[in-house]
Amino acid sequence: MESETPQALESELAKTEQSSNGTTLPDRTKQSKPKKEKAPKAKKEPSAPKNPAKNKQKPEAKPSPTDPDAMFKVGFLADVYNERPVEKVVTRFPPEPNGYLHIGHSKAIAINFGFANYHGGECYLRLDDTNPEEEESVYEKSIIDTVRWLGFKPKSVTYSSDHFQRLYKLAEKLIEIEKAYVCYCTKDEINDQRGGTDTKAKKPRYACPHSKRSAHDNLSDFRAMRDGKYKPNQAALRMKQDLEDGNPQMWDLIAYRIPKRTARAPEDGDGDDDVPANTDGLEPAYAKPHYRTGNTWKLYPSYDFCHCLCDSFEGITHSLCTVEFEQSRVSYEWLNNQLVEFQPMQREYGRLSVTGTITSKRKIKKLINSGIVTGYDDPRLYTLIALRRRGIPPGAILSFVNELGVTKATAVIQTKRFEASVRRYLETTVPRLMLVLDPLKVIIDDLPDDHCEMVDLPFAKDPEVGSHTVPFTKVVYIERSDFREMDSPDFFRLVPGKTVGLMKAPFPITATTVDKDPETGIVSAVHARYEKPAEGTAPKKPKGWIHWVGVSSTHSSPIKAKVRIINSLFQSDNPGALDDVVADVNPDSESYYPNALMETGFEEIRRRAPWPAEAGEKASAEEEASSKEGLGNSGKDDIPVLGPETVRFQGMRMGYFCVDKDTTGEQVVLNRIVSLKEDSGKD
């Protein structure tokens, strides 16, 4: 075996565990209360007074769901650690750089980095770049940036391609010990050897006719594969395993193959289909050059060969992956036992899936080509770069994953549950401003034209967040939906003859008359009376309060904005199962308020971003502050750049918002992150 420096190991690892079926979680799950452990009854002592308080044993406290380490303290991940309680935990997050990470990857990132951090260990970010046809440096950069945005710093960024020469040498060794052979069978022939593809009429499995060739001949042909003497699909190296084993992962898996060029343009970066380029009957061409190693290699290791060996090379103690790889554990251990000294432990958890959206690169590409979405970062998508642009804080994503916990069952979560989790997170972490989406002018007739009274507004319930002042003037703007010409018993806002409070303004107003557009008949302005009481009399008490923005050129108020409202992109709960996702697109998935108005506190909020300063955005803010003071290294590669989406706030009564990247010096563009909770109280 290849020599490695072994770390402290437990005895032999447990064999394959039985996998759990995926379960759909409801919108809200009840937290089961921990059962109290009954202490053994104390023997009665006649001379001693009864003291039940001393005789009862308290159960071990269960971590709070808001505890960021809750999923590592109890349950599945705690059991995984207890199987192998090594002094130094080493994990890895190994994405392929062939696309942008999506919401499902956030669970894998949180588990692998969080597990290592919790146990005082280290986690590698390994780019599993063994498929040259699909991989691009743009994806590599995005993955690295996304991991750091979520607040994790890898021990180092590594690449499977770093080990290509070492892996090749081990493949030769596998041939020499007669555990691998060069196979010339077609895909259909290999399937037939494995019992066929008809699940209702399985045939007996049988060995590949090439598996009995000598190690000398196999080694010669494997080197010919390396040297370009075989074209794609003409030959492959297969592991010589055990066809009698009931696990398909032991049926002579592919170890090395010669990938072919596909018909798609390289810039598509779309690896969901395998469309041959030789549609005219010509021999398939070699895959395009590897984005890191160029034309050095014609043959590349498979996932089943490469992944477990790279885990061993990097000293991974706990190889944590999703349940799709549970059957692969036996081949993972088989290959490592053949070739290397250090043996990682693989364990599998249930993946995360969110309903009502898609994560397939091919289907997203179709939406982009159809002009339905603008790119992989369109804020209606559930790629992590899209959620970031939409304004979802990295801490909210990690909190969501922690709330779900970790088991072997697949977590299928509705988008509204994800949004509810984000809403709870934002409620206590971002400041509040007054934002009017659809403005309606209100003229308070009995105030002088130059009236300007500065009103103090807190940014949050917590006084430590601070406060600011805004101008209250003769002309203010309110939400058009806060006014009606005709009253009704369930409407507590502005109506002619009705009094309403303006948030934090000294006194309420009463609507008197309206101005209308002569052509459309739409109300263009509301006239009102300021209900300042005469000296010695009590002020009126309104039944409702509304937000507003004052007009003052002296204070550059209001600030104009264009607001994007984001709704579900699809009409069905499972668009990924449809052949045509375009037909399922929600026509109301995106709408705009082009003439929204904000109060002046926005400028201070923008200066003080990020909101909140947590996860990777906290590191970015600290680095930026150090750089301004001449203490830091601005532009460090391991620090993500603060984006406009870090300017987040609650628009009172309207929802949670952030600044979008389309913002210019002349136009502020906002995204609504999530709406506010539905208010069951007064309108």
N, C-alpha and C positions, 0 to 999 in steps of 0.2 A: 504493500500500500504506500501511497505517497505520504511522506512524512509531514505532519503538521504539529504545531504546538498545542496539545490538548488542554482545555480548561477543565476545571473541576466538574465532573459529570456524575449524574445519578447512574444507577445500574440500568439494565436494558430497558429501552423505551417501550411504552405500552403499544399494543398492536392497534390496528385500525378500529376506530370506534364506530358505532352505528350512528348514521346521520339522522337528523330530525327533518320532518317535513316543514316546508315554509308555511307560515301562518300570517294572515292579514291582521294587523293590529287595528283596533278601533280608534276613533278620534281621541278618546281619552281612556286611559286604562287605570283601574283602581290599584293603588299600591297595597299589596297584601301586608298586613301587620305582622311583625315578627312574633313567633310563638314564644311565650314566656317559659323558660326552663324551670321546671319544678325542682326545688332543692329537696334532698332527702329529709324526711321528717326527723326532727331532733328528738332524742330520747327524753321522756318526761322526767324531770328531777323535782320531786315533791317539795324540796326546800327552796328551790329557785323560782322566782316570779316569772310568769310568762312574758316573753318579749319577742313576738312574732316578727318584728322589724329586723331583728338580728338573724332570725332563722331563715328568712327568705333571701334567695339569691337573685340579683337583677340580671336580666338577659343582656347579652352583648349588644351594644348600640349599633343599629344599622346606619350606614352613612346617609346623610341627607341627599335627595336627588340633585340639589344645587351644588353639592360638593364636587368640584371638578375631577377628583380622583375616585369618585364613587365606584366606577365600573372596574377599577383595579383592586379594590379592597375586599369585595365579596363577589361570589358568583363564578362565572365561567373563567374569567381571566385570573382570578385568585387561585382557582384550581389548577390552571395551566402552570402558573408559577410554582405551586406546591409540588407538581410532578417533577420539576427540575429547579430546585431553589439554589441556583448557582450564586456565587458572590458577585460576579459581574455579568449582568444581562446584556446581550447584544442582539438587536433586531435589525430588520431592514424593511424599507418600502420600495418595491421593485417594479414600477410602472414601465410599460413599453412607450418610447417616445414617438408614437404614431397617431397622436390625437391630443385633444385638450381634456384635462381631468374633469369629471362631473361629480354630482352630489354623492353618488355611491362611493367614490374614491375617498371622500372626506372621512368615512368610517375607518377605512384601512389606514389612512394617515394618522388619525387620532389614536387608533389602537396600537400601531407599531411604534410610533414616537412616544406616545403617552405611557405605554407599558415599560419601555426602556427608561424613560425619565423617572417614573414612579419608583422603580427599583434601583435608581442611581446608576443606570447603565448608559449605553450608547445605541444610536440607530443610524444606519447607513441609508442614504438615498441612492439606490442603484438603478440606473437606466438600463433596462433589459433590451439592448439594441441588437437583436439577432435577426431582424427581418429588414434587409436594406431597401426593399421595394417600397415600404410604407413609412419609413422613419425620416424625420426632418429635424434640423437644429431648432426650428421655430417652436416645435413641441417640447424639445428638451428645455429650452429657456423658460417656456411657460410653466412647465412642471416644477422646475427649481424655484421660480418666483412664487408659485402658488403655495408650495410647502412652507416657504419662509413667511409668506403673508399669513398663513394660519398660525404662525408663531413658533415653528420648529426649526431648530438648527441641526442639520445632520452632522454626524461625526466627520463624514466626508461625502462628496458626490462621486460615486464610482460608476463604471460601465461594464456590462458583460463583455464588450469588445476589448476591454483592458486585458481580458484573460483568454483571448482567442488562441494564442499560441500554446498556452498551458492546457487549454481544453483539447486542442488538437492532439497534443502529446498523450493525454490521457485516453483519447479515443484509440490511438495506436496501441496503447497498453491493453485496452479492453479487447482489441483484436488478438493481441499476442497471448492473452490468457483464455482465448477461445470463448469470449463472452460477447462477441460482436462479429457481424459478417456483412459483406457488401451484397445488396439485393438488387435485382434487375426487374422485379415484378412490377406490373401496372397496379394502379390503385384498386381496380376491380379484383385482380388476383390476390392482393393482400387482404381485402375484405373477405374473399372466399376462404382463405386460409384461416381466418378468424371466425368462421361459422356463417358467413353471409350477412346480408343487411336486413333480411326478412325476419323480424322478431317473432313471427308466428310459426316459422318453419326453419328453425336453426339447424345447421348441418354440423357434423363433427369437425372440430378444428384439426388442422394438420400443419406440419412444419413446412416452411419455405424450402423449395428444392435447392436453394443456394446456401442454406445454413450449414451444409455438411462439407463445404469447401475448406481447404486448409488455411491456417492462419497466414502462411506465406503468401498464398494467392490473394487472400482478402486484403492483406497489408499492401500488396502491390497495386491492387485495384483502387484501394482507398487513396493512395498517393496519386494515382492517375486522376481521381476525382478532384483532388486538390490542385493538380497541375492543369486542369482545363481540358482533359482528354475525353470527358463525358459532358454531354449537354444536359440542361435541366430535364428532369423526369426520366433520364436514362438509368440512373443508379442512385442508391441511397445506402447509408450505413444503418443497419438495424441491430438493436441489442438482442442477444440470445438469452431469452428469459425462460418462462415456463408456461407453455400453452395449456397445460393441465390445470393451472390456477384458475379459479372462477372469476378473478378480477381482470377485466380487459386491459388494465394498465401493466399487466405482465405478459401480454401477447406480442412480444418482439417489437417494441416501440421503435420509431425512427430516432436515430441519434444524430445523424447529419444528413442534410439534403442539399441539392443544388437548386436554389430558388430561381424562378423565371421572371422575365419582364411581363408586366400586365398591360392591358390596353389603356388603362387610365393614365392621364397625364401625371407626372411626378408631383406637381403642385397640388393635386387633389388631396393627397394625404388621407385617402379613404381606403381603409383596409378591410371593409366588411365583405366584399366580394372578391373572388379569385377568377378574374376574366382573362383567359389566355390571350396573349398578343398575337399568336400565330393563327388567326382566324382564316388565313388564306392557305393553310396546309403546310406552311413552311415550318422548319424546326423552331422550337421556342428559343428566344434569346435569353441570355443571362440577365439577371436582375440588374437594375441600375447600380452604380457604385455606392458603396456604404458611405453615409454622410460623415463618418469619422475615419474609416480605414481605407476609403477609396476602392481601388481595384485589387487590393492585396489578396482577397479571398474570393474563390468561386463557390466554395461550399461553406455552409453555416450550421452551427449546432442548433438542435431543436430545443424547445422549452424544457422538455422532459430530461434532456441530457445536461443542459447548461445550468438550469436554475439550482438544482440541489448541490452541484459541485461548487458554484459560486458562493452559495451559503456556507459551505465548508471552508472555502478559501478565506472568507471574511470572518470566520469564527462566530457565525450566528448561533446563538444558544437556543433561541425560540423563533422558529420560522412560522409566523402567524399569517394564515391566508384564509380565503373564503371556502365554504363547504364544497364548491365545485371541484376542489382539489383533494377531497378526502380520499377518493379511490387512488389518487396519485401517490398517497403517502407510502404505499408498499413499494412502488417502483423508485420513489425518492430514496428510501432507505436501502433498497437493493443495490442501486448504482453506487451510492456513497460507500457501502460496505465493500464493494468490489475494488474501489480505486483510492479512497482517501482515509486518513487516520481519524480526523476530527469529524464527529457525527452530530449534526444539528438535530433538533427535535421539531418536527412539523406538527402543528395543531390547527384546526379549522373552526371558524366562526361563521355565523349567518351573515350574508351580505345585506346591504341596505338598498332598497328600491323605493322610489317615490312614484305614485300613480299620477296620471293626468299629464305626463310629459314624456319626452323621448331622450335617449342618450346616444343612440346609434349615430355614428359619424356619417354613414351613408344617407340616413334619412334627414339628418340636419342639413347635409350638403344639398339635398333635394329642395329643402325649404329655402336655402340661400339662393340656389339657381332659379327658383321660382319667384324670387323677390319678396317672399313672405317675411323672412327675417333678414337682418342686415349683415349678420356674421355670427361666428361662434360665441361672441360676447353680447349678442342681442339680449337685453334684460328679461325677456320672456322665457328664455331657455334655462336649463338647469345644469349647464356646464359651470364649473366654479368661477371661470372668468366672467361669465354672464351674471352669476349671483353677486359677484364682487362689484360689477358695474351697477347693478340694480341697487346696491347699497347695503346688502346683507353683511353685517360685521363678521369678521372671522371668529370672534368669540361667541357669536350667536350660533354659528354652525357647530362649533365644538360643544356648546351647551346642549344643542339638540341631540347630538350623537350620545352624549353622556346621559341625557334623560331616557333615551331608548334602552340603554344598557346593552350588554353583549351576551348572547347565547348562541347555540348552534342553529337556531331557527332563523330563516330569512325574515327580515323586518320589511313588510310592505306597508308604506305609510302614505296617507293621503296628503296632497299638497296643503290643504287647509290646516292640517295638524302641524306641518312644518312652519307655516306662516304664523300659527298661534304661538309656537315656541319663540319665533323671532320677535313677535310683538311683545311677549313678556320680557324678553331680554332688553329690547329698546326702551321699554317703559321706564326703566330705572337708570338708563345709561346715556340718554341723549337729552339735550336742552329743548325748551319749548319756545316757539315763536308764533306770531299771528300771521297766517298766510290766507289770502282771499283768492280762491281759484276763479270764480266767475263774478267779477266785481259789479256792484251796483252803487252809484253815487248817492250819498245822503247829505243834504244841505241843512245844517242846523240854523234856521233863519234868525233866531234871536241872539246868536253870537256875533260879535263884530268880525269884520273881514280879516283883521289881523290877529284874531284870538289864537294863542298858542300856549298850551299848558302841558308841561312835561310830566308824563305819567310813568311811575316806576313799575317795572314788570320783572318778576323773578324768572330766571331761566329754568328753574326746577323747584320741586318741593324742598329739596335739600338746600338750605341757605348758603352752604359752602360753594355751590356752583356759581353763585353770584346773581346779579340783577343788572338791568339796564333801563334807560328811559326812552320813551317814544313820544312824539308830539301828538297832542290831542287838539284838533283844529276845527274850524267852522265846517270844513268839508272832509268827510271821511268816506271810506268805501267799506261796504259789507258784502257778505255772500248773497248773491241773488236769491238763492233758495231760502234765505232768512227773511224774505218779505213776501207777503201776499196781499192782494187787493181785497179779498174776501176772507173774513175770519171764520174759524171753526173751533169747536170746543177743545180739540186736541192740539191746537197750534199755539205755542207760547212765545212766538217771536214777533217780528214787527208787522203790524197791520194798521191802516189808518184808524186813529183813535185809540190805539193800544200802546202802552208804555213797555219798553224793553231796556234792559241794562246793557251798556257797552263795557266789556271786560276791563276792570280796573279804572275806568273813567270815573270822575268824582260823582256824577249824577246821571240818571237815565235820560232817555229821550222818548218822545211820543210822536209818531208819524201823523202828519196833518194832511198833506196833499201829494200828488204825484205829477211828474211831467212825462209825456209819452211821445214817442216818435210818430210824427203825423202820417207816415206812410205805412208803418208796420203795426202801430198801436202798442208796441212793446214799451214798458215802463223804462224810461231813460234816467230818471232821478226821483228820489223821494225827499220831500221837504219834512222837516221835523222841528219840534220845540224842545228846548233844553229844560229839563225839569229841576232846575235849581230852586230850592224852596225859599220862600220869603223868610227873613230873619225871625227866629222864634218858632217856626213851624217845622214839623217833621217831614223828611223827604219821602217821596213816593217809593214804594217797594215793588219792583217789577217781579213778575213770575218767571221770566226767562232772561238769559244773558247770551249775548252773541259777541263774536270777535270782529275786529275792524282794523283798518289801517288809515292813519291820518295823512293829509296832504300838506306838505311843508317843503317848499323849495330850499329854505334855509338849512334844513336837516336832510336834504336829498331823500325825502320820503314822498311816496313809497318807492320800493325797488321793484322793477318789472321782471317778470320771469315767464318762461314757457314751461308748463308742467305736463309730464307724460304720466298717464295713469295706466298701470300694468294689470291686466287680468289674465285668466288662464288662456294659454295659447290654443288649447284644444277643447273640443266639445265633449269628448268621451273620456272615460276613466283610464282606458288602456289604449292610447293611440299607437303604441309600439306594435300592437298585434295586428294592425290594419295594413293592408297592402298599399293603400294610398293615403298617406298622412295629410297630404295637401287638402283633400276633400273634408277632412275632419277639423280643419283650422277654424277657430272661433273668430267670426268677423269683428267682434268687439274686444279682441284681445289687447288692443292698444287704442287709447284716445288721448287727446291733447286739450289743455286749457292754454291758449296762446297768449292771453292777456292777464295772467295772474299777477297779483301784487303782494309784496312782502314788506313787513316793517323793518326798520333800520337795524334791529338787533342782529340781523343776518350777517352784517359785516364783522361783528365781534365773534360770532359763531365760526365764521370762516377763518378768522385769524387764529382762533384757539383750537382748530382741528388737529388731530383726529378726535372724533366722538364715536365711541369711547376710545381712550388710549389703551388698548388691550391687544394681546396676541402680537402678530407681526407688525401691526400698525404702531404699537407702543415702541418697539425697537426702532422703527423708522422715525418716529417723532423725536426720540432721544438722540438719535444720530444727527438729525437735522438741527436740533438745538445745539449740540456740541459743535457742529460745523460752523454755525453762525457765530459762536463764541471763539472760534479758532482752535477748538480742542479736538475736533473729530476729523474723520477722513471722509469727506463728502463723496458720495457715489461708490461706496464700498459694495463689492459684488454680493456679499451675503446679507445685505439690508434691502428689503423691497422699497421702492420709491412710493412716497405718499401720493395717492391719486385724489382726484376731485371728489370721489365717492365717500371720502372720510369726513366730509362736511355733512353731517346728519343731524336731523332735528325732528321734533314732533310739530307738525302744523296743527295748532289747537283745533280740535273738533274735526280735522280733515284727514289725519293719517300721519305716517312717518315718511320723511322725504330725505333725499340726498342730492348732491350736485352731480350732474352727468358730465361725461367727457366731451360732449358736444358744446359745452359752455364756451363762450368767447368773451372778449373784453366788452362787447356791446350787448350780449344776450346771455342771461343766466338760464340754464336748462336744468330742470329738476326731474327726478324719477320718484314716483311714490313707491316706497319699499314695501309696505303693507298698509292696509287700512286700519282704522281704529276698531275696537270691539263694537259690535252692534249694541247700541244703548237701548235697553228695554224701558227706560224712563221716558222723560218728556222729550218731545220734539222741539 
